[in-house]
Amino acid sequence: MNTFTRALSLASVGLLVVGCATVKTDELTVEETVGFEDKTVVLSQYDQLPDFPAQTATNVQFGMIGFATAVSNGNAMIEENGIQDPAREISRQLAEGLERNFNIKVINNEELVANSKKLTSLVEVYQGYDYILDVRTLGWGSIYFPTDWNSYRVMYSAHARLIDASSQEVIAEELCNFKPEFEDTNDAPSYDDLKSGEGLKRELDKSVAHCVEYIATMAKFHHQQEVQAMAVSE
């Protein structure tokens, strides 16, 4: 692989983690959760998804034309296999934890769709709700292993925010990146596995599971019940 194609391959991977350097963990505090009980939190959803570049060792060699082919092929995989936005499942599972721990009422209004990540826009779209759980897919795609061109890994990144609608402020925030590792690359899916949808869904399920646990832990979404109870008793 020449220097240009190697750089292009690395650049395509970099697209999956856009913004990670600018997002800092913002933990949910006990004080912020005290008023959650009987309030509503609505789950956001977006009208568009990022492209899914499915890179192969062949198309990488053709520069930008090859990358365009990777995007076209990857987007076709998503559409033909009916792949839903992983962010929606991440959001659903995070919301279940908020409801379980803080007695907040979760609303999933399928009729409301956001077209911008701006706070003012989200608050306008989801007006009438107390909080907005905004989980957005930043990037995703697949790429072959440098040492095994017949096996692929699926990478994924998402940005999660819990927004107080009344103040239009983010009260909790975290970014998740998932790049699976395999001791034996033969255990990773082949391109045909991804194209059939079976391997693609399996790998994205791993991304969802990782991001739910990571975001919930880092942003303190699920683990304050005992601390909150102590604060109330005092």
N, C-alpha and C positions, 0 to 999 in steps of 0.2 A: 504494500500500500504506500503510495507516494505521500509527500508532505501535505499536498493540498487535500487529498481525499481523507487523510487522517485528521486534518484540521476541520474539515466539513463534518466528519463523523462526530468529533468532539463537540462541535458547535451545536449539532442536533440534540445531543444529550444535554447541553447547557440550556437549551430552550425549555427544558422541563423544570428548571429551578429558577426561572426568572423571578426576581423580587425577594429571594430568600435572604439576601444580605440586608434588606431594609425592613424586614418584619422581625420585631422583637417580641418575645413571650410576654404576654400580659395575663397574669393569673387572676382568676375570679376570687375576690376576697369574701370573708364572712360577712362583712358589713354590706356588701353588694347583694348578697343572697337573702338577707333578712326579710326583704319585702317581696320575695318571689311567690310566696304562697297565694294561690288563687289568682295570680296574674297570668297573662297569656304570652306564649312565645310562638311565633310563626316561623315556618321553615321556608327560606328563600329558594328559588330555582331560577335558572337563567335560560334565555331564549337561544343561546348559542354555546357550542363547545369548541375548545381549541382543536386544531388539526391533530390527527394521530399519525405521525410519520412512522411507517414500518420499514426501517432501513435494512437493506441486505448488503452483502459484500459486493454484489454486482452493481446496484444502483449508486452506491457511494462513489464508484469509480467514474461516474458521469457528471460529477459536480452538481451544479444547481438543477440541471435537467433531471439528474438521477434523484435529487431530493424531492423535486416536484412529483416524480413518479412514486416515491415512497409515501408522500402525503396522500396522493390519489388512492394508492392501494390500501393504505392504512384506514383512510376514511371509509372506503368501501367495506373493509372488514367490520368496522363499527356498525355501519348501516345494515349490511346484509345479515348480521348476527343479532340485530336488535339490542345492541349494547346500550344500556342506560347510563346516564351520567353517574359515576361512582360517588360524586359529592352528595348526591341526594340520599344514598344509603348511609354515608358517613354522618350526614346531618340527622337522619332518622334515629340512628343508634345513639348519637350524642344527646339528642332530645329525650330519648327514653331514660337516660341516666339523670338528666336534669329533673324530669318529672318524678322519677323514683326518689331522688334525694331531697328535692326542694318543694315538692307538691305544686309545681308550676304546670299550668294547663298547656299542652302542646297542640298547635293547630297546623294542619297541613292543607293549605288551600291551593288545590291544583289549578284553579282558574287565574291565580295571580302569578305573573311571570316578569322577572326583572330583565332589563336590557342594559343596566349600568351598575357598576360596583360602588358608585358614589353614595355616601351616606344619605345625602338629601334625597337622592332618587329612590333609594331603598325605602326610606321612611315614607315617601309619598306613595309608592306602590303598595306598601303593607300598612297603610294607615289604619288605625283602629285597634292595633295590637300593642301590647306593652313592650315586648322585646322581639328582636329579629335574630334568629340563628342563621347566619350567612356563611355557608360553606361553598367555596367555588373551586372548580378544577382549574389549576394554573397551566398544567401541561401533562402530556402523557405520550407514550410511544414505545416502540420496540426496536431493539438493535441486537445484532449478532455478537457473540463473544469473540474477541480478537484471536483467541486460540482455538475456537471451534465455530466455524462459520455455518454449521448446520443446526446450531442451538441458539435460542434467543432469550433475552430477558425483557420483561415489560416494566417500564418505569412510570412513576406517577407522582404528581405533587398537587397539594391542595392547600388552600388558605381558609382558616375558620375564624369567624368573629361572632361575638355575642354583643348585640347592639341594644342600648337603652333608647327606645324610640322617643321618649319624652324629651330627653336631653340631647339626642342625636350623638351620643358618645359610645365608643367601643369600650366595653367593660371587661372583655376577655378576648384574647387573640393568640393564635398559634399557627405556624406553618408546618406542614408535614411533607417530607420527601421519602419515597420508598424506591430503593434500588435493590432487588433481591439478589442474594448471593447463593451460589450452589457449590458444594464441595466437589460434585461431579457434574459437569455441564451436560452430560447425557440425561440428567434428570430434568433439565430445562426443556420447555416446549420447542418443537421444530416450527418452521414457518408454516407448514401444513396444519399443525395443531392450532396455531393462531388463526389461520385463515378459516378453519372449520368452525371457529368460535369456542370450541371446548377448552383449548389451552388458554385462550385469551380471557375467557370468563374466570377460569381458575386462578390465573395470575392477578386479575383485577380484584378478585375476592380477597386475595392476600393483601393487596394494597389497602382495601377498605378496613380490614381487621387491624392492620398495623396503624393506620392513621387514626382510627377511633381510639385505640388504646393510647397512642402517643399524645394526641390532642387532649384527651380527657385527663391524662396524667400531668402533662406540662401546664395546662391552663386551669387545672384544679376544678374540672367540671363535675367530677363524680365523688370526690373523696373528702368532703368537708362535713358530712352529716354529724359526726361525733363532736367536732370542734364547734359547729353551729349550736348544737344542743347545750354545750358547756357555756357558750356565750349568752344564750338565752336564760339559763338557770342563774347566771351571775347577775 
